[in-house]
Amino acid sequence: MRLVVTGAAGRMGRMLIRTIAESEGVTLSGALARADSPLLGQDAGTLAGLPPMGVPVTSDVLAAFVATDGVIDFTSPTSSVNFASLAAQARIAHVIGTTGFGPDDLARLEAASWHAPVVRSGNMSLGVNLLAGLVRRVAKTLGENVDIEILEMHHRMKVDAPSGTALLLGEAAAAGRNVPLDERSVRVRDGHTGPRRPGDIGFAALRGGSVVGDHTVVFAAAGERLELSHRAEDRTIFARGAVRAALWARGRKPGLYSMADVLDLAEV
């Protein structure tokens, strides 16, 4: 399967290039960077610390998309939405690991999925998606008598909060309770807040250092507490999951999919 990597000049882009080079069943067909990048023209393999691959870094999105089978995209909400539109026109699979989307962005991604398969997840790792399945099951079993708090920590350069993974876990908890997350989530507590409202799903975001990603879901009941955690130690786990998602999406009918679909975790 031929794959294009967007944001190739970034840390995640380089990791994706290395992962594609090491994975069976896929090959790098394009590496995209911004039009003002000083790395344009450089070989993608050299950029990623590998032997030359014969794929120059380019900003020509259209040329890259017409000569590939899929796109792996960890960039920004604005860029990902634009890439989704072009991928839909080319009828190629679009795997999105970008986080921080707003409601309008999500609506445009859904529109793109009418024409091509789109796999979007706040986290591409197997472990996190297994965790989300467990969170959904535990939330369903324990009900609203148990308080749910989601704690996440990332490196100092992360620009969105809560993290996409934290929101993924919050959605899983809300789905287990069969309630809409946007009506039950609490993102900020400050000052005299009064007692905790039953059924709320709380979020806390920490930033500092070089933390790749730590997430803990706390189920707090009277007299006991259950904590489910995942700690990412290497970004390779996200790249491997994205490549797996791309292979799964190839030839799939148009639609908006998640890693739960890719990993067949719907019933976990």
KEDREN-228354 format. One line per 4 residues: number of its first residue (from 0); their letters; for each residue x, y, z negated of C-alpha. Coordinates in nm, 3 decimals. Layout:
N
NUM	a	X:Y:Z ~ ...
REM end
This chain:
268
0	mrlv	0.000:0.000:0.000 ~ 0.141:0.340:0.100 ~ 0.123:0.597:-0.179 ~ 0.176:0.971:-0.205
4	vtga	0.291:1.123:-0.533 ~ 0.179:1.479:-0.606 ~ 0.379:1.698:-0.841 ~ 0.686:1.501:-0.735
8	agrm	0.928:1.757:-0.878 ~ 0.791:1.721:-1.231 ~ 0.880:1.475:-1.502 ~ 0.577:1.254:-1.440
12	grml	0.618:1.278:-1.064 ~ 0.973:1.147:-1.083 ~ 0.861:0.867:-1.311 ~ 0.593:0.770:-1.060
16	irti	0.848:0.762:-0.777 ~ 1.071:0.530:-0.980 ~ 0.778:0.308:-1.075 ~ 0.659:0.278:-0.714
20	aese	1.013:0.185:-0.607 ~ 1.019:-0.093:-0.869 ~ 0.666:-0.227:-0.808 ~ 0.552:-0.497:-0.568
24	gvtl	0.281:-0.425:-0.314 ~ 0.338:-0.050:-0.291 ~ 0.573:0.186:-0.110 ~ 0.627:0.561:-0.131
28	sgal	0.501:0.737:0.181 ~ 0.503:1.096:0.059 ~ 0.624:1.322:-0.223 ~ 0.449:1.657:-0.265
32	arad	0.568:1.969:-0.445 ~ 0.459:2.332:-0.451 ~ 0.540:2.548:-0.151 ~ 0.780:2.758:-0.361
36	spll	0.971:2.461:-0.505 ~ 1.349:2.478:-0.454 ~ 1.346:2.098:-0.420 ~ 1.160:2.093:-0.086
40	gqda	1.349:1.883:0.165 ~ 1.532:1.680:-0.097 ~ 1.500:1.301:-0.072 ~ 1.240:1.172:-0.320
44	gtla	1.464:0.884:-0.424 ~ 1.754:1.116:-0.502 ~ 1.516:1.344:-0.694 ~ 1.409:1.049:-0.910
48	glpp	1.764:0.930:-0.972 ~ 1.745:0.644:-0.720 ~ 1.919:0.571:-0.391 ~ 1.773:0.771:-0.097
52	mgvp	1.430:0.646:0.012 ~ 1.397:0.836:0.339 ~ 1.099:1.033:0.204 ~ 1.165:1.410:0.186
56	vtsd	0.983:1.625:-0.068 ~ 0.730:1.840:0.116 ~ 0.444:2.081:0.057 ~ 0.250:1.965:0.366
60	vlaa	-0.047:1.799:0.199 ~ -0.244:1.727:0.516 ~ 0.045:1.552:0.689 ~ 0.107:1.340:0.380
64	fvat	-0.258:1.244:0.334 ~ -0.318:1.131:0.693 ~ -0.024:0.890:0.671 ~ -0.104:0.712:0.344
68	dgvi	-0.348:0.475:0.175 ~ -0.367:0.646:-0.162 ~ -0.260:0.936:-0.382 ~ -0.140:0.936:-0.742
72	dfts	-0.195:1.272:-0.902 ~ -0.074:1.401:-1.241 ~ -0.078:1.777:-1.180 ~ -0.323:2.046:-1.294
76	ptss	-0.703:2.068:-1.283 ~ -0.701:2.323:-1.000 ~ -0.456:2.123:-0.791 ~ -0.627:1.792:-0.857
80	vnfa	-0.965:1.927:-0.749 ~ -0.812:2.053:-0.424 ~ -0.634:1.722:-0.366 ~ -0.962:1.538:-0.430
84	slaa	-1.135:1.729:-0.153 ~ -0.859:1.649:0.095 ~ -0.835:1.285:-0.013 ~ -1.210:1.252:0.035
88	qari	-1.181:1.387:0.389 ~ -0.901:1.138:0.460 ~ -1.105:0.857:0.295 ~ -0.811:0.747:0.083
92	ahvi	-0.798:0.636:-0.281 ~ -0.724:0.911:-0.533 ~ -0.589:0.817:-0.876 ~ -0.604:1.109:-1.119
96	gttg	-0.417:1.122:-1.449 ~ -0.457:1.500:-1.484 ~ -0.633:1.624:-1.798 ~ -0.797:1.950:-1.904
100	fgpd	-1.084:1.954:-1.651 ~ -1.382:2.182:-1.705 ~ -1.745:2.102:-1.613 ~ -1.717:2.265:-1.269
104	dlar	-1.398:2.069:-1.195 ~ -1.564:1.742:-1.290 ~ -1.861:1.820:-1.066 ~ -1.626:1.872:-0.771
108	leaa	-1.444:1.546:-0.844 ~ -1.777:1.366:-0.849 ~ -1.867:1.521:-0.514 ~ -1.536:1.399:-0.370
112	swha	-1.611:1.049:-0.497 ~ -1.911:1.030:-0.265 ~ -1.669:0.988:0.023 ~ -1.371:0.800:-0.124
116	pvvr	-1.278:0.601:-0.435 ~ -1.160:0.823:-0.721 ~ -1.011:0.669:-1.036 ~ -0.987:0.925:-1.315
120	sgnm	-0.875:0.861:-1.670 ~ -0.747:1.069:-1.958 ~ -0.490:0.794:-2.004 ~ -0.370:0.526:-1.763
124	slgv	-0.212:0.288:-2.013 ~ -0.349:-0.059:-2.082 ~ -0.313:-0.015:-2.457 ~ -0.513:0.308:-2.476
128	nlla	-0.794:0.169:-2.266 ~ -0.811:-0.142:-2.483 ~ -0.822:0.092:-2.782 ~ -1.113:0.282:-2.626
132	glvr	-1.304:-0.045:-2.588 ~ -1.244:-0.129:-2.954 ~ -1.350:0.221:-3.061 ~ -1.675:0.184:-2.868
136	rvak	-1.746:-0.153:-3.029 ~ -1.662:-0.037:-3.383 ~ -1.868:0.281:-3.347 ~ -2.165:0.077:-3.229
140	tlge	-2.130:-0.169:-3.516 ~ -2.083:0.082:-3.797 ~ -2.333:0.344:-3.680 ~ -2.358:0.702:-3.805
144	nvdi	-2.309:0.616:-4.172 ~ -1.934:0.613:-4.107 ~ -1.746:0.935:-4.025 ~ -1.525:0.939:-3.715
148	eile	-1.215:1.159:-3.687 ~ -0.970:1.154:-3.394 ~ -0.614:1.272:-3.457 ~ -0.367:1.328:-3.173
152	mhhr	-0.012:1.461:-3.147 ~ 0.186:1.555:-2.835 ~ 0.504:1.736:-2.738 ~ 0.529:2.112:-2.770
156	mkvd	0.485:2.174:-2.395 ~ 0.136:2.021:-2.364 ~ -0.110:2.291:-2.259 ~ -0.454:2.137:-2.322
160	apsg	-0.623:2.034:-2.647 ~ -0.775:1.802:-2.744 ~ -0.573:1.572:-2.521 ~ -0.741:1.385:-2.239
164	tall	-0.680:1.065:-2.432 ~ -0.844:1.204:-2.746 ~ -1.149:1.299:-2.539 ~ -1.147:0.952:-2.380
168	lgea	-1.158:0.801:-2.729 ~ -1.427:1.048:-2.835 ~ -1.638:0.951:-2.535 ~ -1.594:0.585:-2.631
172	aaag	-1.709:0.655:-2.987 ~ -2.007:0.856:-2.864 ~ -2.099:0.583:-2.614 ~ -2.091:0.327:-2.896
176	rnvp	-2.341:0.541:-3.085 ~ -2.537:0.621:-2.769 ~ -2.509:0.997:-2.821 ~ -2.363:1.276:-2.601
180	lder	-2.014:1.374:-2.718 ~ -2.061:1.743:-2.633 ~ -2.346:1.763:-2.884 ~ -2.162:1.588:-3.167
184	svrv	-1.794:1.685:-3.136 ~ -1.624:1.925:-3.378 ~ -1.304:2.078:-3.239 ~ -1.224:2.348:-3.498
188	rdgh	-1.258:2.374:-3.876 ~ -1.157:2.691:-4.055 ~ -1.275:2.874:-4.364 ~ -1.584:2.772:-4.559
192	tgpr	-1.733:2.509:-4.329 ~ -1.977:2.346:-4.569 ~ -2.015:1.968:-4.592 ~ -1.952:1.745:-4.294
196	rpgd	-2.259:1.689:-4.080 ~ -2.352:1.320:-4.048 ~ -2.280:1.183:-3.702 ~ -2.015:1.438:-3.607
200	igfa	-1.702:1.321:-3.424 ~ -1.408:1.536:-3.532 ~ -1.088:1.618:-3.346 ~ -0.750:1.739:-3.471
204	alrg	-0.462:1.829:-3.236 ~ -0.097:1.852:-3.340 ~ 0.186:1.981:-3.117 ~ 0.560:1.959:-3.165
208	gsvv	0.891:1.821:-3.055 ~ 0.904:1.560:-2.781 ~ 0.620:1.331:-2.887 ~ 0.492:1.140:-2.583
212	gdht	0.150:1.074:-2.734 ~ 0.014:0.948:-3.068 ~ -0.358:0.883:-3.120 ~ -0.549:0.755:-3.422
216	vvfa	-0.923:0.706:-3.460 ~ -1.032:0.705:-3.824 ~ -1.359:0.544:-3.933 ~ -1.413:0.671:-4.288
220	aage	-1.683:0.516:-4.507 ~ -1.753:0.530:-4.880 ~ -1.477:0.333:-5.047 ~ -1.291:0.219:-4.733
224	rlel	-1.129:0.346:-4.416 ~ -1.049:0.176:-4.084 ~ -0.782:0.328:-3.857 ~ -0.712:0.228:-3.496
228	shra	-0.393:0.371:-3.346 ~ -0.186:0.384:-3.029 ~ 0.161:0.533:-2.991 ~ 0.312:0.593:-2.649
232	edrt	0.691:0.566:-2.651 ~ 0.765:0.586:-2.278 ~ 0.579:0.757:-1.993 ~ 0.640:0.451:-1.778
236	ifar	0.322:0.299:-1.924 ~ 0.116:0.573:-1.757 ~ 0.294:0.531:-1.424 ~ 0.249:0.153:-1.423
240	gavr	-0.120:0.192:-1.501 ~ -0.164:0.447:-1.222 ~ -0.001:0.216:-0.966 ~ -0.226:-0.067:-1.083
244	aalw	-0.527:0.161:-1.044 ~ -0.422:0.255:-0.690 ~ -0.389:-0.109:-0.585 ~ -0.730:-0.182:-0.736
248	argr	-0.892:0.115:-0.558 ~ -0.761:0.032:-0.210 ~ -1.054:-0.069:0.008 ~ -1.300:-0.003:-0.273
252	kpgl	-1.629:0.165:-0.181 ~ -1.657:0.538:-0.259 ~ -1.730:0.614:-0.622 ~ -1.601:0.762:-0.946
256	ysma	-1.419:0.495:-1.145 ~ -1.225:0.475:-1.470 ~ -0.949:0.254:-1.606 ~ -1.218:0.052:-1.779
260	dvld	-1.332:-0.048:-1.429 ~ -0.976:-0.120:-1.316 ~ -0.906:-0.339:-1.621 ~ -1.256:-0.489:-1.637
264	laev	-1.306:-0.363:-1.993 ~ -1.673:-0.266:-1.965 ~ -1.778:-0.540:-2.205 ~ -1.496:-0.504:-2.460
REM end
